[in-house]
Amino acid sequence: MYLLMLLATFVSAIYGYNLSARADYERDIARKRAAGVVYRFLFHTKTVSELVSRVSSTYSRIPSLGLMGVQPNDLIYADFNASGVPGDNKGTSLAYQQGEGENKNIQYFLLRRKNNNNQDNPMYYPAASGIEVKDWLTFGRKLYDKSEMVTKVVCMDTSKAMFESGAKQCTSETDSEHHLISSCCSGNSERYLVSYRTFDVRFINRITHKINMDFWNAINERAFLDNIGIIYWEGGKWKFNGRLNFPPAFEEEKRAYEEAHKNDANPDTRYFPGAYKKKTYWELPTTIFKEGFFQIDGVNVCHDSGCLMQIKYF
């Protein structure tokens, strides 16, 4: 009996050794990679949001930086090839760009006390700015390069809602020589950070040239908290699919609903239901999100295969 059990164990071991890996093993890896991209994307946007808050509240009062608060269409990104960043700080520093062309002003901000070689960064950076370098970025984290990901500031003119015809971004006050002397984003309740990232080839279907199901699943498994999804250009406008709980996305529907139910005696039906605020689809308003909105270095990077996008208040 003992020999029979030993033989059975031996045969089963040989059989198990020759079995192929789980059929879903490779698919599981692809899903985890997609979820990892989404997580790193959200971590990047959080770091950008924290820098923008400092520019708005503190850094704008430092004359040497030349930043007049936060302005519409400001760009924030990690520039791995920036000559203005000391040492090896690739992926651990952020550039804040205000203006464009000849009026472009780019300031770089270090996010760690030590660089990637574990050497001390300057105590203050930019030099003589009074900005003490701190560990703003968690150790071990890296940001995406600007060739892949950029964040843009949107500050609405509050005279019209984003979905209304004629909606536009606010205009800051300037002096007689057209230099900015104020920030219309300051104190504005309708100001947003729009982040977008290109997709790796591995997440694009070779036949349809659209995002594959692994990445869709990584988005669809998230709660309606991050306002994150995939954008693509179709029919002359940008369209969003994902997880969104964002007032400008449902404001038009909310107004129509409350007008139709304003005489309801039952408060449960009189007010716009919370479940309707959770959106999986949104056509971005063309007045703000024009065809050339989602660019990186002048290239419409999101046209062909779409982009990962997040929009959030700051």
C-alpha positions in Angstrom: 0.0 0.0 0.0 2.8 2.3 0.9 4.5 1.6 -2.5 1.3 2.3 -4.3 0.9 5.7 -2.6 4.5 6.5 -3.3 4.0 5.6 -7.0 0.8 7.7 -7.2 2.6 10.7 -5.7 5.5 10.3 -8.1 3.2 10.1 -11.2 1.1 13.1 -10.1 4.3 15.1 -9.6 5.4 14.3 -13.1 2.0 15.1 -14.5 1.9 18.5 -12.6 5.4 19.3 -13.8 4.3 19.0 -17.5 1.1 21.1 -17.1 1.2 24.4 -18.8 0.7 27.6 -16.8 -2.8 28.8 -15.9 -4.6 29.9 -19.0 -5.4 33.3 -17.5 -1.8 33.9 -16.1 -0.6 36.2 -18.9 -4.0 38.0 -19.0 -3.7 38.5 -15.2 -0.3 40.2 -15.7 -1.6 42.5 -18.3 -4.5 43.6 -16.0 -2.0 44.3 -13.2 0.2 46.3 -15.4 -2.8 48.4 -16.5 -3.8 49.0 -12.9 -0.3 50.0 -12.1 -0.3 52.7 -14.8 -3.6 54.0 -13.5 -2.2 54.1 -9.9 1.0 55.9 -10.9 -1.0 58.3 -13.0 -3.2 59.2 -10.0 -0.1 59.6 -7.8 1.4 62.0 -10.4 -1.8 64.1 -10.5 -1.8 64.3 -6.7 1.8 65.6 -6.7 0.9 68.2 -9.4 -2.1 69.3 -7.4 0.1 69.9 -4.4 2.6 72.0 -6.3 -0.2 74.1 -7.9 -1.6 74.8 -4.4 1.9 76.0 -3.3 2.2 78.2 -6.5 -1.2 79.7 -5.8 -0.7 80.3 -2.1 3.0 80.8 -1.5 5.3 80.8 -4.5 3.4 83.5 -6.3 4.7 86.0 -3.6 8.3 85.3 -4.6 9.3 88.0 -7.2 12.3 86.2 -8.5 10.1 83.4 -9.9 8.0 85.7 -12.0 4.9 83.6 -11.5 1.7 85.7 -11.1 -0.3 83.1 -9.2 -2.0 80.4 -11.3 -3.2 81.3 -14.7 -5.5 79.6 -17.3 -3.6 77.2 -19.5 -0.5 76.9 -17.3 1.3 73.6 -17.8 2.8 71.3 -15.2 5.0 68.3 -16.1 8.2 66.4 -15.3 10.9 67.2 -17.7 13.6 64.5 -17.7 15.9 66.4 -20.0 15.6 69.8 -18.2 19.0 71.6 -18.1 17.7 73.8 -15.3 17.5 70.9 -12.7 20.7 70.1 -10.8 22.0 66.6 -10.5 20.0 63.5 -11.3 16.4 64.5 -10.5 14.7 62.8 -13.4 11.1 61.9 -12.4 11.5 63.7 -9.0 11.1 67.3 -10.1 8.3 69.3 -11.7 8.3 72.1 -14.2 5.7 74.9 -13.9 5.2 76.7 -17.2 3.3 79.9 -17.5 2.7 81.7 -20.8 4.0 80.6 -24.2 6.3 81.8 -27.0 8.5 84.7 -26.1 6.6 85.3 -22.9 7.1 81.7 -21.6 8.3 81.4 -18.1 9.4 77.9 -16.8 10.3 77.3 -13.2 11.6 74.0 -11.9 10.8 72.7 -8.4 12.7 69.9 -6.7 10.5 67.5 -4.8 13.1 65.6 -2.7 16.0 66.6 -0.4 18.2 64.0 -2.1 18.5 63.2 -5.8 18.2 59.8 -7.4 21.9 59.1 -6.6 21.2 59.7 -2.9 23.2 63.0 -3.0 22.0 66.1 -1.2 20.0 68.6 -3.4 20.5 72.3 -2.9 18.9 73.5 0.3 16.9 76.2 -1.6 15.7 75.8 -5.1 15.4 77.7 -7.3 18.5 79.4 -6.0 18.0 82.4 -3.7 14.2 81.9 -4.0 13.6 81.2 -0.3 11.9 77.9 -1.3 13.3 75.2 1.0 13.6 71.8 -0.7 11.5 69.3 1.2 10.5 65.7 0.6 7.3 66.5 -1.2 7.5 63.3 -3.2 7.4 60.0 -1.4 10.7 58.1 -1.6 10.7 55.5 -4.3 8.1 57.2 -6.4 8.8 58.5 -10.0 6.7 60.8 -12.2 6.0 60.4 -15.9 8.1 62.4 -18.3 6.4 65.2 -20.3 6.7 63.2 -23.5 4.0 61.0 -21.9 2.0 63.2 -19.5 1.1 66.8 -19.0 -1.4 68.7 -16.7 -3.1 71.9 -17.9 -4.9 74.5 -15.8 -8.5 75.5 -16.6 -10.1 78.5 -14.9 -13.6 79.3 -16.0 -15.2 82.7 -16.5 -18.1 82.3 -14.1 -20.5 84.2 -16.2 -21.4 81.0 -18.1 -21.4 77.3 -17.1 -18.9 75.1 -18.9 -21.6 73.4 -21.0 -23.3 76.7 -22.2 -22.6 78.3 -25.5 -20.1 81.1 -25.2 -18.4 79.6 -22.1 -14.7 80.6 -21.9 -11.8 80.7 -19.5 -11.3 83.8 -17.3 -9.0 86.6 -18.2 -6.5 88.0 -15.7 -5.9 91.7 -15.4 -2.8 93.2 -17.2 -1.0 96.5 -17.1 -0.5 98.9 -20.0 2.4 96.8 -21.3 0.3 93.6 -21.2 2.1 92.1 -18.2 0.0 90.1 -15.8 -0.8 91.9 -12.6 -3.4 89.5 -11.1 -4.7 85.9 -11.3 -8.3 85.4 -12.3 -7.9 81.8 -11.0 -7.4 83.0 -7.5 -10.6 82.6 -5.5 -12.3 81.1 -8.6 -14.6 78.3 -7.6 -14.5 76.9 -11.2 -10.9 76.0 -11.6 -9.6 72.6 -12.6 -6.5 70.6 -13.4 -6.8 68.5 -16.5 -4.2 65.7 -16.7 -3.7 63.5 -19.7 -1.3 60.7 -20.5 -0.5 58.8 -23.7 -0.9 55.0 -23.9 1.8 52.4 -24.2 1.6 50.3 -27.4 1.0 47.2 -25.3 -2.4 48.6 -24.2 -3.6 49.3 -27.8 -5.5 46.7 -29.8 -3.5 46.0 -33.0 -6.6 45.6 -35.1 -8.9 48.5 -33.9 -6.1 50.8 -32.7 -8.2 51.4 -29.6 -7.5 50.7 -25.9 -7.7 47.0 -25.1 -10.0 45.5 -22.5 -7.3 45.1 -19.9 -7.0 48.9 -19.6 -10.8 49.4 -19.8 -11.2 47.0 -16.8 -8.5 48.9 -14.8 -10.7 52.0 -15.3 -14.1 50.4 -14.8 -13.1 48.7 -11.5 -12.5 52.1 -9.8 -15.1 54.0 -7.8 -16.6 57.3 -9.0 -14.1 59.3 -7.0 -11.1 60.0 -9.2 -12.9 61.5 -12.4 -10.6 59.3 -14.5 -11.3 57.8 -17.9 -10.3 57.5 -21.5 -10.7 60.4 -24.0 -10.9 60.1 -27.7 -11.6 62.4 -30.7 -14.8 61.5 -32.5 -17.4 63.5 -34.5 -15.7 66.8 -34.0 -15.5 66.6 -30.2 -13.6 65.0 -27.3 -15.5 62.1 -25.7 -14.9 60.6 -22.3 -15.5 57.1 -21.1 -14.7 56.1 -17.5 -15.7 57.0 -13.9 -16.9 60.5 -13.4 -18.7 62.4 -10.6 -18.1 65.9 -11.8 -20.7 68.7 -11.6 -20.0 70.3 -15.0 -20.6 66.9 -16.6 -24.2 66.6 -15.2 -25.1 70.3 -14.6 -27.2 70.6 -17.8 -29.0 67.3 -17.0 -29.5 68.5 -13.4 -31.1 71.8 -14.4 -33.5 70.1 -16.8 -34.5 67.5 -14.2 -35.1 70.1 -11.4 -37.1 72.3 -13.8 -39.3 69.3 -14.8 -39.8 68.3 -11.1 -40.0 71.7 -9.4 -43.6 71.2 -8.4 -43.2 67.7 -7.0 -44.4 67.4 -3.4 -42.1 64.5 -2.7 -38.5 65.7 -2.0 -37.2 62.3 -3.2 -38.2 63.1 -6.7 -38.0 66.9 -6.6 -34.2 67.0 -6.4 -31.7 65.6 -8.8 -30.9 62.0 -7.7 -27.4 61.3 -6.5 -27.2 58.2 -8.6 -27.5 60.3 -11.8 -24.4 62.2 -10.9 -22.3 59.1 -11.5 -21.4 59.3 -15.2 -19.6 56.8 -17.4 -19.8 59.0 -20.5 -19.3 62.7 -21.2 -19.0 64.8 -24.3 -16.5 67.5 -23.3 -17.7 71.0 -24.1 -16.2 72.2 -27.4 -16.0 75.8 -26.2 -13.2 74.8 -23.8 -11.9 71.5 -25.0 -11.1 72.3 -28.6 -9.4 69.9 -31.0 -5.9 71.2 -30.0 -6.5 71.2 -26.3 -4.7 67.9 -25.5 -1.2 68.6 -26.8 2.3 67.8 -25.8 5.0 70.0 -27.4 2.5 71.1 -30.1 1.5 67.6 -31.1 -2.1 66.3 -30.7 -1.1 63.2 -28.9 -4.6 61.9 -28.0 -6.1 61.9 -31.5 -5.3 58.4 -32.7 -5.5 56.0 -29.8 -6.9 58.3 -27.1 -5.4 59.3 -23.7 -5.9 58.5 -20.1 -7.4 61.7 -18.5 -8.4 63.1 -15.1 -10.2 66.3 -14.3 -10.3 67.6 -10.8 -10.9 70.8 -8.7 -7.9 72.5 -7.1 
